[in-house]
Amino acid sequence: RQAMDHDGPVVCEFQVKPDENLYPMVPAGASLAETIDLPAYEDERVEVTA
């Protein structure tokens, strides 16, 4: 919250578990033009009626 309220540049550090998929991904040694975007998933929602 403090970062959002600060008027100016902010550095934030986030710790992510190694097995988590966080998108977009930038592979080691790659440029920003080579980012891996979120994969497309089929819509698996199911409508439930009572």
N, C-alpha and C positions, 0 to 999 in steps of 0.2 A: 504494500500500500504506500509506503514511503517513497518508493521509486516513482509511482504514478503521480504523486503529489509534488515531487521535486521539480522545480523550474530550471531545467538544464540537463546536460548529459548524465547518464547513470550507467554503472557497470553492474550487471546482475550475474550471479553464478548459480547455475542449476545443476544438481546432481541427478543423473538418470541411471537407472539400473542397466547393466550391460545387455541384458536380454530384452529390453523394451525397444519397441520400434517408434522412433520419434521422427516425424516428417516435417519438412523436407530433410533428407540426409545428404551430406556432402562426403563422399568416400575419401579416405586418406589419400592425399596427394592429388586430388582432383580439383578442378576449378568450380566456381559457382555455376557455370554453364552446364556442369555435369551432375547436377543435383538429382536425387532420386525422389520423385513425388509419391504421394499416397497412392497405393494401388487401387484400382477400381474394383469394387465389390458388388456382387449382385444384391439387390434388395431382398433381404430374407425376412422382412417383417410379415407377421401373420395376424390377420384380424381375428379377434376373439369376441364372440357374441355370447351373451348370457342366456 
